[in-house]
Each structure stands twice: as C-alpha cells, then as structure tokens.
Amino acid sequence: MVFSRLGACLLALSAASALAQSASLHLIPMPREASAAAVQPIPSGVKITCPGCDANSEDQFAADDLAQTLQSRGIPTTGSSVTIQITRKGSSDFSPAMKPEGYTIGVNGHTLTVTGATASGVFYGVQTVKQLIEGSGASAVLHEATIRDWPAMKYRGLSDDLSRGPVPTLAFQKKQIRTLAAYKVNLFSTYFENTFTYASNPLPAAPNGAMTAADARELSAYAAKYHIDVVPEQEAFGHLHHTLAWEQYHELAETPHGALLAPGQPGSLVLIKQWFAELAAAFPSPFLHLGADETVDLGVGQTKPDVDARGLGAVYLDYMQQIVTALKPLNRRLLFWGDIAQDSPALVKALPQSFKDATIAIAWTYNPDPRGFARYITPYTNAGMETWVAPGVNNWSRPYPNWNYAFSNIQQFTRDGQKLGADGQLNTIWNDDGEGLEDNDWYGVLFGAAAAWQSGESSIPAFQQSYAQVFHGEAGGLLNQAQIELMAVHALLKEQAKVGDGSNGLYWLDPFSKDGMTYAAKLRPYNRDLRLHAEKALTLIAQARASAPCPDVIPSCHARAVRAESGVDDSLAPNPAQAYPSAPTSLRETDAIDALELGARRFDMIGMKFQLADEIAQGYQRAQTALASTDPKIHKTVSRELGDINGVDGRIQDIKDAYALQRDLYAQTWLRTNRPFALRPVLAHYDSAIALWISRMDKVRSVQRQYADSKTLPPASDLGIPPATF
C-alpha cells in the first residue's frame, strides 16, 4: 500500500460526513442501524431505571456502570431531564444474529429505552448510551437516536505484549478492561514468554516483572463483569530465549541458549504441560493460546536431520499435534499463530479432524497489502478450521505508532476476515524494543474495536472524525487533527526522506556518528517540515487542553485542582517529574493525551537534533574561517560562534535539555501504566544520550578556554564534529 495518499486522507477527514457525521452522531463503533433524532439538553441530569434488575444482577451492573460514568462527568443520575430505561426482552424479539450481543435503543417522549436479549446485549447498549451523552455537568446533552445494533464478528479481542519490557500493573490492566468493554471488545489476551510466575518453573520470571496466578484470577473475575474473557498466551514453541537461556533448560533448546524448543526432546512437552496446567488453573477462559509463531530456528540445530528428511512444515505440524494431544485433558480450545503452517496448505488440509476441532488458527500480518489478505486466511478456512485475523497497531519500535500502516492493515485485514468467514479479530500490541507505552496505542486499539464490530470495511475518516469527541470528550476535534499531524510525520519519513517510517533508532541516533551522517543527508531537506508537523500537533494539544476548563461539578476535576494547588503529583504512580500540565481539564483520558504530546515531542526531537548538529558543524567551520582572517572584526566572531555551539543558548545544550525533559516525561508516562520493572534500561538510554552531549559541552568548553588563552582552535575532527560539506 502506498501512503502518499496522506493528503487525500486529510481531505477525506475534513469532508468525511460519512454515516456518523451526517447523522450528527459521534459513536465508536458506529451502530449497524442508527437514526439521529433531537439533541436534548439534560441540565438536571438523567434518571436511570432498570425494572428487571432485581432478577438480573448483570443488568444492574450495566446500570451502575452507566451511573458511575455519568457521575464522573458531573451529570446527576437521579435527575429529571430524561429517563434512561434498561430492559431485557426475550429472544423472540430479536433476530438470530442479534440475540447473543445485539441491542436496540428507542426514544419515546423523554424516555430513552435500552433493550437487549442477553446481559451482553444490555451491557453494549448501555455503552452506546454513554457516547450519546455529550459534555459534562449542566451543559451536557443527550443525542436521541433510534438504534438496532449487533456485531459482525463473534470474537473481538486485543493481544497485549507483556514480554518485551513493559509489564502493566494490575490496576492498569483493569483500566484496559473497562476501556475495551466500553468499545464492545469481548476478549483480552496476555502475551507471555517469561512473564508469568510459574510455581513449577520459577526461574524465568523476573521478580516484580511478571503476572502471578493471583493476578490472573483477580483480572479474570474483574473482566467477566465487563463481558470480557481473559485469554493467556504462553509461547510454547519459539520466542522462548528468556527461558532457554537458563542452563537447566539447555537440553530443550534447538540451538544452545536459543529461542526455540526442540521438538525431539521429551522434556519439551513436559515443560509445556506444566505451564499450561498452571495457566488453566489461573485463567477460567475456554481458550488457551499456544503462540508457536516465527519458529525460525526450526531445523537449524537438534531437529536438522528430521527437517531435512521430512520438511519444515511436516515437522512443525507434527509437533503442534503432539502439543494439542498433550493438553487435551485441560479441555480448552487452543489458539495458535498461523504464520508457519499457512505455508503448507496441503498439510493443513490433511490434519486430523480432532486437531482442527481442538484449535483455532490466528492469521496475522501487520502491514497493509494491496493484494488483500486471503492468502493468510484461506489455508485454514479451506481446511475447515476456525480462523481469526490478527492485525496490529504498528506501535513497535516507534516514538509514536504509525497509524498510516495500522489503520489500513486493521481495516482491510478485518474486512477480508469477515468476507472469508473468520470468526474473530485479535488486534495486537507489540513492544519489540522495550520502549512501548500503552497510552500511545488507544487510537489504533479503538479503531480495531470498531472494525471488528462493524460489518464490512470500516471507514477510517468516520472514525477519525469521532475519536477525540468520544474518547477524550473534546468537542472541537483538535486532538483528531493532532493525530493526523503525526501521521504526516510518518509519511514524510517513509515516502520522502526514505529513512523508514519513524523509528526509535532515529530518535537515539547520534548525528555525528558514521550512521548519523548518512541519515543526516537523507533527512536534511525534510527536517523543517517534520518539525512543523510535530509542533503543530503540540499546538493543537495545548489548544485542546485550554479549550476544556474543568468545572468543580466533575469530581475528578475538583480532586485534581486540589492536588495542583497543593503541589501534589497528579500522576497515577509516584514520580518526581512534574512536567505535564497540572491545570485541571474536563477532557477525558488525559494520560493518553500526555502520551500523544510525548510522541510529538520525540518526533520534533529527531528533526531538531539533526538541524542543530548541522548548525554546530557549520558554526565551528565559520569559527575556523574567522580565526584565519586578518580582519579584527571578523576575528572577534570566533567567541560568538563557539558560544552558539556551547553557551547559555548553545545548540549542544538544546539537545541535552530536550533529552532530559523527555526522559522525565517518559518515566512519568511509563509509571502510570507499568511496573517499574524494565524501565531502567530505557532511562539508561536517555542518560547515555544526555551524557554524550554533556561530554561534548566539556570538550567545546575546553576549546573555548584554548581560544581565550592562545587564539587557536583544534581541528573539528578532534571534537568529533564532521566537516560541514553540505
């Protein structure tokens, strides 16, 4: 897919009246059938009634969930402006497609009625009502509407990577559950390589860096109230380096201290059985996820003779059958990633029916594909196997996710999955370099939720038009445009500068290094535009905050105001960094806004760093030229040039200070969602970058003293400054 169409995306965004906008409804997901009616002011709040709640405790939970949400916005739930009635009807009142999770919303006078045939249907109808109520306090309004709605896909999930650095706190995982449920997601998968604490195999899990069985039971019980099933994934074939690096597992590794379990080793199945027995005891889900993707070392080490004799696909699928047989007593459906077996469609079709009945193949790929996604799906659907699709939010190894890739991948992969009979979608978050921040990802997570619920190809512009209004309560759409600005940064880096699509590698790269000078040449024509997009995003974020003052009627606003006045940190985790604005705002999900700001700052840093590196090289060259001049006036400019490089307003100080500020912002953002585990290496990267530029300050300061004493300058190469030949 070519993303030079970003300009078209911007035009589409501004013109996208789509279904939601033409109906004056901002809803995520957009209901299957919706007709907007009047906009009803609710100055005295709403009254919530639930006639059948005494008989249905789950419906009472939905009613209480609605009340708590509205109260958090300063909207009374014992008011008289409008009545919201929550009811349950029999299955005969719903079509077969609607029965499991569908709902209706109707309006009669000043009463809005939410009806479902099941507890899930009632709950999802209530989630839509939350979005129909816009604003806060006495200024809130209800967008009355007639709605009939039900999901396109049975399973709508998110897989969260807990094994490449960040490990969320249990409190944040509960927030994830609440947020996912609000957008009609019904499955949450925790990805483990070595981050579940097994009693049978305790060594791989780091202290304070893994979920425990107690965490799993608590999270699963909590999620069940929100109609979400928590599915554990334990890699059971590849991606096991952090286990196999321990000497006691040496014999089980395909290659010494590698990442792959050797199928020929009996102890491999013993280990898998131990793991999954503990997972089954801790997670009541009907599913367990085996992983089994990217087994790139298969046939390289212990298994080479077998692979040479029978072929990679045969050895892989034979071992998968052994795993499924070994875990049969657990009586769970077993998910596995489909990237390896898809290359052997004939072998997949020939698998025994018992294997097909016991498993679900998860077709995955994370980039857009103009050819479509059938080749990832049909090896399994043609074999009569249940199949889900797994797109990705494209957050990995980036200062901020690449929504250009993510949205097209999610949109089209999910569309093709629905068309070809996939029963579910499992959107994915990955933290490959250990720097991922969960609060960066909501834009893609929510679009994935919309695409899985909605039928057919979900509209990207319609989603972009609704996101800030629905998720952040920001009526002006400024935060929507801020997201678009960062999409423009990715497109510029990918399509014009041709340096990839904006990686953390660029963020950390020393512009004076050999690689840095190579990339500097590519970035030089685009640094200004890169920075203007990033700074436009920062401006829009500031304007959004300023446009949403926080009335005392909102409980959280009042609490934040008290903390701000007293100087108490407003973050969810103690942290000395106080760099984010502490002024109260009525915007919602402000942690995600802070993460968006950090992403914009990090992108701006890339352009600024390379610009200032050029200015340092040019400035030193001018100083050397001035030193050689016989004109006293020109000679006097040497000190000024050196001061611009290293002084109160020096370019070196600018780079050092930017890294220092972003270090604090990063730590603050990390600790709001994650355990401290694995934060230290990222902060060490910041500290190393800061120390590098401090060392350059010291070197130039020495040069400044040399010039003052002897009116001489060393060659630029002595300072590690490249020649200014551009």
N, C-alpha and C positions, 0 to 999 in steps of 0.2 A: 504494500500500500504506500502511495506517495503522499507525503504530508505537506507539500507545498500548497495544499488546499486550505491551509490555516486561514488565509484571508477569506476564503469562501465560508469557513466556519464562523468567522467574526460577523460576516454579513448575515449569515443564516441566524446567528444568535440574535442580532438586532431586529431581524424581520420575522423571527420564529414565533408566530402567533399559535401555531400548532394546536393541538386539541386543548391542552390545559389553558393556554393563554386566551384562546378565542372564547372559552367558557368562563374566563376570569377566575380560574381555579389553579392554584399552585399546589400540586399534590405529587408525592413520590411514595410508591409507584402511582402512575395515573390509572384510575379505575377503568375497567373494560367498557362500562357504560356510565356516563355521567352527564347530567344536565343541570347547569347552574341556574339558581333562582335568585331570590333577593339577597342583598347584603344587609344583615340585621344587626344593628348596634345592640350590645349587651352591657349597658352601663352598670346594671346592678348584678351582673353575673348570671349564672345559669343554675337551674335545679336539675340534679341527676336523679332519676328514678329507675328502679330495676325490680319490677313486680315479681319476677321469678327467682330472684337472687337467693331467697331462703332455701330453695331446692337445688340451686346450682352455685356452689361456692366459687367455681371458676369464673362465673359471670360476675359475682361480687368482686372478685379480684380485678376483673376488667373495669368495673365501675370505679373501684378505689384507685386504680391506676390512672384513669381519666381525671378523677378528682385531684389527685396529688399533682398531676401535670399542670392542671389549670390553676391550682392554688400557688404553685411555684411561679406562675406568671402574674400573680396578684388578681386573679379572677375568682370571685366567690363562687362556691358550688352549692350554696343554699339561697341563691338569688331568685329573682322573679322575671328576668327579662325573657328567658327562653327555658323550656323544659327539654332535657335530653333523656329520652326513654330507651332503656336497653331491654330487649325482649328476645326470647327464644321461640322459634316455631318448629313444627315437625318437619321431617324430611320431605313429606309430600308437597310442601310448599316451595321446594327448591328443585331445580333440575339436577340430574345426576352429577353433572360437572360442578355444580355449585355446592352440593351438600357438604363435602369434607371441610372446606375452609372459606366458602363464599359468604357473602353478607349483602344486605340491602340497607339503604338509608332513604327515608322518606320524610316529607315535610307536610304537616297539617296544622295550619294556623301558626301558633307559637311553640309547637312541639316538633322536635326532630327525633325520629324513631330509628334506632339501630336494631337490625334483626339478623340473627344467624340461626342455622340449624344445629350447629355444634358450638362447643366452647371456643374452638379456634376461630370459627366464623364470627362469633360475637366479639372476640378479642380484636380481630383485624378490622372489624367495622369501627370499633372504638378508636383504633389507631388512626383511621381516616378522619374521624371527628376531631381529633387533636389538631390535625392540619387544617380543617375547615374553620377553626377558630384562630383568628389572626390578631396580633397585637397583645397588649397587656393592660391590666388594670381596667379602669373605667372606659378607656379608649378602645378596648377590644371589640371585634365584630365577628359575627358568625356568617360564613358564606353558606347560605342554604343551598342544598342540592339534592337531586334525586339520583341515586346510585345503585347499580347492580354490578357486583364485582366478584371475581374469583380468579385464582392463579392459573397461569399457563403451565407451570411445572410443579410437580409434586414436592420435590426437594429443592430448597433454595438456601444455599449454605455459604459459609466463609471458612476457609482454612487459614489459620494463623501460625506463622513460623515462630516457634519458641526455642529454636536450637542453634541460631547463628548470632548470638549476642543477647539482644533484649529478651528478658523474661518478664512478662507483665505481672503486676501484683494481682492478688485475688480480687481486691476492690476494683481495680480497673477492668478485670475480666467481667465482673458483674455489670459494670457500666457498659461494656461491649454488648452483653446480653440484652440489657434494656434498650440500647440504641438499635441493635439489629432487629429486635422484635418490633420496634416502632415502625420499621420499614418492611415488615412481613417476611423477614428471614426466619427459617424454622430449623436451621442446623448450624452448629458451630463446631469446628474440628480443630483440636490442639495438635500441632505437629511436634513430635518428639524424635530426636536422635539419641540424646543422652540427658534429657532434661525432665525425666520422670524418675522419682525416687523409688527404686525397686528394692524391696526387702531381700529378694533372692540374689540380686546383683547390685550391691550398693555403691561400688566404686565409681562408675562413670558419671553419676550425677554430682555436680559441684555443690558444696554446702551453700545454702541460700540462693541457689541458682537453678532450682527445679521445682516443679509441682509435686505435691505429695498426694498420697491416696486420700487423706483427709480433705485436701483442697479439691480433689476431683469429686468427691461425694457432695461437698458443700456446693460447688459450682453447678453440678448436675441437678441437684434438688432446686436450686435457685432458678436455673434456666427452665426447668419444667413448668414453673408457674407462668412463664412467658412463652410457652408453647415452642420452646427450642430444645432440640436434642443435642447433647454434647457428645461428639464422637472422637475418641482418641485415635491418633495415628502414631504408631511406633514403626519406624523404618525396620523392616525385617529381612533385608537383603543387602542393599547398598546404603550409602550415606551413614556408615557406622564407624568412621575413623575414631571418633572420640571414645568409643567402646573398645575397638580393636587395638588402640594404642596401648592399652593396659596389657602387661605381659601375660597375665593369666588367661587372656583370650587369644594368645599368639597363634595357637594351632588352628583356630577357627577362621583365620584371615586368608583370603585368596592370595594376597601378597603381604609380605611382612609389614605389620603395623599399618595396613592399608585401610580401605573403607568398605570392603565387600566381604560378607560371609561366604565361606567356601561351601558350595552345596554338597560336596563329597564328605564333609566332616559330620559324623553323627552328633557331635556336640552342638552344631549349629541349630538343629531342630530342638534340642533340649533347651537351649537358651531362649529360642522363640516361644516355646511352650511356657516357660517360666514367666517371661514378660507378659504375654497376653492373658495368662491366668490371673495375674495381678490387675491388669487393666480391666478385665471383665468383672472382677470383684469391686473395682472402684467406680466404674462408669456403667450405669444401667442401660445404656444405649443398646438398641438392637443391632448396631453396626460396630465393627472394629476395622481400622484402616491399616493395611499392611505396608503401605508405601511401595517399595520394590521398583522404584524408578532409577534411571540413569546408572544401571549396573555396568558401567564402562569397563571395569576391570575383569569382568567375567571372561574366562578363557585365557587370561594373561599369566596366571600363577598356577595354583594347585589344580585347577579344572581344565588346564590347557589340553591335555590328551583327550578328555571327554568332548570338549568343544570341537577340537579338530576332527574327531571321529563322527560326531552326530550333528554338529552345527549349533550355533549360538541359540537360535530360537527353541530348538528341541530341549537343550539343557536348561534354559531359563524356565520354560513352561513345565518341564518335568519337576523341577524343584518347587515351583509355585503349587503344583498339585500335592506335593509332599507336605507343604506348609498347610494347605487347606485341609488335608486329611488329619494332620496332627492337631489342628484347632477345632475339628468338628465337635468334640464334646462341649465346647463353650456355647454352641447353639446360637451363633451370631452370623449375620451376613458380613462378608469380608470384602472391603473395598481395596482396590489396588490401582496404581497409576498405569496408564495404558501405553506409555511411550515405547516400551521394548517389544511387547507381544504384538503390537499393531503392525510390525514389520514382517510378521509371519502369519498372514491372514488364513492360509490354508490350515496351519497347525491350530489356530484358534478355533476354526470351524470344527475341527476334528476332536476338540476337547470333550471329555465325557460330560454327559448332562449333569451329573452330580456336581462337577466343578462349576458349570455355568449357573446352576441353581444356587450355589453357595456364595457366589462372588458378584461384584459389581465393578465393571471396568470404568475408570475415570480417564476419559480422553483429555489430554492437556496440551496446550501450546499458548504462548503469551504474547505473540506479536500479531499484528494484522496480516492477512493473507488474501491477496486479490483473487486467488484461485478458489477461495472458500475453504471450509473445514471438514468436508465429507471424509477425506482420507484418514482423519484422526478418529472418526466415529464409526464408519461403516465396517471396519474389520470386526467390530463387536456386535453391532446391530444385525449385520448379515449372518452372524453366527448364532443369533437368538439370545444374546446376552443382554442383561440390563446394563445401561450405559448412562453416565453423567458426563457433562462437559465442565472443564475447569479452565477458565480464562484467568488473567492476572491483572493486578492494579498497577504493575510496572513501577513499583516503588524502590526496587532493589538497587543499591549502589549509586543512588542519586541524591543530590541536595534536596530535591523535591520530585515527586513522581511525574512520569511522562504521561500525561493524560491523552496526548495525541495517539500514542500507541494503545494505551489501556482502553480508551473508550471504543475505538474501532474493534479491537480484539474482543472485548466483552460483548459489544453489540452484535457482531457478526457470528461469533462462535456460538453464542446463546441462541441466536436466530436459527442457525443451521442445526443446532442440537434439537430445538423444538421441531423443526421440519423433518428431521430424520428419526424422531422417536426417542430421544434422550429423556429420561425421567427427571433429571435433576441438573442443577448447576452448582458447582463448588468454586466460587471465586477465591483467589489466593493472594496472600501477602507473603513476601519473602524478604529476608534481611541478610542478603548474601555477605556483605562486608561488615556486618555487625553494627551498622550505624542507623538502621531504620528506626523511625519514630512513628508510633502508631497513630498519633494525632495528625500526621500528614496524609493519612490514607482514606479518610472518610468520603471524600469526593468520589473516588473510584469504588469504594465499598457500597455506597448508596446507589450508584449507577448500576452496579451488579445486581443489587436487590431489585431495582426497578425492571431490569432486563429479564430477570428470571420470573417475576410475577406477571409482567405484561406479555401479551400474545404477539408473536412476530418480531419484527425489527423495531427495537425501541428507538425513539427519537432522541438523538444527542442534544440538539438545540433546545427541545422542550425541557429536557432535564436541566440543562444549564440555565434556563430561564427561571427555574423553580428552586434550585438548590439553596441559595442564600436565604430566600424567603422562608423555606420550610425548615432547614436545618439550623440556621442562625437567627431566624426572626428578623432579618434585615430587609425591610420593605423596598429599599431603593435599588437593590441588585448590584451594589458596588462590589461586594465580595464575589459575585459571579464574574464581574469583569476582571477582578484581581486574578482569579484562577486562569482566565483567558490570557492575561499578560504573561503568566509563567509558561503556558503552553506555547506562546510565541517565542520565549527564550529557548525551549527545547527544539522548536522547529528551526530557529536560526542556527543553533549549534549543529544540528543534524544536516540540514539541507544546504546551508550557505557556507558556514565555516568548515563543515565536513570533519568535525572532531568527535563524532559520536553524538549522543543526544543529551549531553549534560550529565557527566558522571562525577562522583566524589573524587575520582582521580584528578580531574581538572582542578577541583577545589583545593586539593592538597599540593598540587604540583608546584615545585619551585621554579619560577620563571627564568632563573639564572642557570638552571641545570641544562644538561645537553637536551633532554627531552623537552624541558620547558621552553628552550629557544625554538625547537621545532614547532611546538604548538603555538608559541607566541606569533610566529609568522602567519599561521593559519587564522588566528583569532584577531590579529591587528585590524583588519578592515571592519570588524563587526563588534568590537568591544563597546563602542559608544551605543549602538542600538541595543545590545544585550543589556547594558546598564539602564538605558531608558525604559525598557520593558520592566525590568525588575523594580526600578524606582517608581514607576507608575503603579505597580502593584502595591508597593509600600504606601504610596499616597492614598490609594483607594481604601486600603485597610484603615489608615488613620481617619479618613473621612467617614467611613462606616462607623467606627467607634464614636467619633464626635457627634454623629447624627442620631445616636441612640442613648440619650441620657437615661439614667436608671432611677425610676421613681421608688420611693420608700415602700410603696404598696407591694412591691415584689420582695419576698423575704430574703432571697439571696443577695439582692441589691443592698438592702439595709445592712446585712451582715458584712458584705464587702466594704461598704462605706465605713463602718466602724473599724474594721481592720486597717483600712487605708489610713484613716485619721490617726490611729494608734501606732502606725508603722509596722504592723504585723504582716508577715508574708502571706500573700493571698494564694499561694500555690497549694496543691493537694499534698505535696510532700515537703518537709522542711528543707530549705535551701537558702543560703545567704544571698544568692543573686536576686536582685530586685529590679531587673532591667525592664521587665514588661510593664506596661501601663497599669497602675493600680486604681485609676479612676473607675468607679462603678459604671456599668453599662447594662442596658436591657437586652443586649444581644445574648443569644444562647450559644452554647458550645464554644466558649471563649478560648478554651485550651487549643482547639483546632485552629482558631484564628491566630493565636500566638505561633503555632507551628507553621501556618501559612506565611506569617511575617518572617519567621526564621528562614524558611525556604527562599523567600525573595531576597533576604539579606545575603544568604550564601551565594545565590546566583550573582548578585551585584558584586560580591567579593571577587568572583572569577574575573569579571571584566575589569574591575578596579585594579586588581593585583597586576594583571598584565599591562594595563595602561601605565601604572606607576613604575613598574620595572623598566619600561621603555623610557620614562621620564628620568629615572635615575641614570640610566646609561647615557642618555643624551646630555644630561646635566654635567656628568663627570667629563664627558668629551668636551663640552664647552669650557669647563674649568681648565682643562689641559691646554686648550687653544688659547684661552685668555692669559694663562701663565706664560705662554711663549710670546705674547705680544709685547712690543716696546711702548705701547700707549699706556700711560699710567691709569687712565680712566678705565680702560678695558681690563687691566691687571687687577683692579680693585673688585671686579665682579667675581673673582675666584671664591672669595669668602661667602658671597651671597649664593653662588651655585652649590657650594658644599653645604651651606645652611639649609637650602631647599631639599637636599638629599637627607640630611641628618640634623634636624633642629627642632624647635618647638612645633613648627608646622611641617616637619620633614616627611618626605614620601615614605621612608622606612618606618617612621613612627605610625603613619597612617595604616600601613599593612599590619604592623604589630598590634595596634589598637583594635583593628577590625577583628582579627583573630581572637583577641582577648575578650571582646564583647560577645562574640558569637559562641565562644566557649561557655560563658556563663548562661547564655540563653539556651544553649544546647543542653547543658546539665539540668537546668530548671525544667525544660520540656521532657527530658528523659525521666526524671524522678516523679513527674506527675503520673506516669503510667507504668513504669518498670521498677523492678527491684534494683538496688544499686549494683548487683552482680553484672559484670561485663561493661560497666560504664568506664572504668578506669582506663582501658586501652584506648578508647576514643578520646578521653581527656588528655591522655599522654600524647596523642597525635596533635591535639591543639597545643599542648605545652611545647612539643618539639618544634612546631611551626613558629610559635612565639619566640622560643629560644633562638631559633635560626636568625630571625630578624633583629633580636636584641644583640646577637653576636655581630651582625653587620653594623648596627649602631656603634658598637665598640670599635670596630675596625675603622669606620669613617671618622669617628671622633679622634682616633689616633692620627689619621691623615690630616684632620683639621689642626691638630697640635703641630704636626710636622710642617704644615704650610706656614703656620704662625711663626715657627722657630727659624725655618730655613728657606721659606718661599719655594719649596719643591713639592712635587706630587709623585707618588709611585704609579706605576702602570695600572690601568684598570684591572688587568688580569690578576694583580696581586690581591685585589679586593673581591675577586670572583665576579666582577661586573663584565658582562660581554660587550664587545665593541658595538657601537651604535651605527650599524651599517644599513639600517632600514630607512 
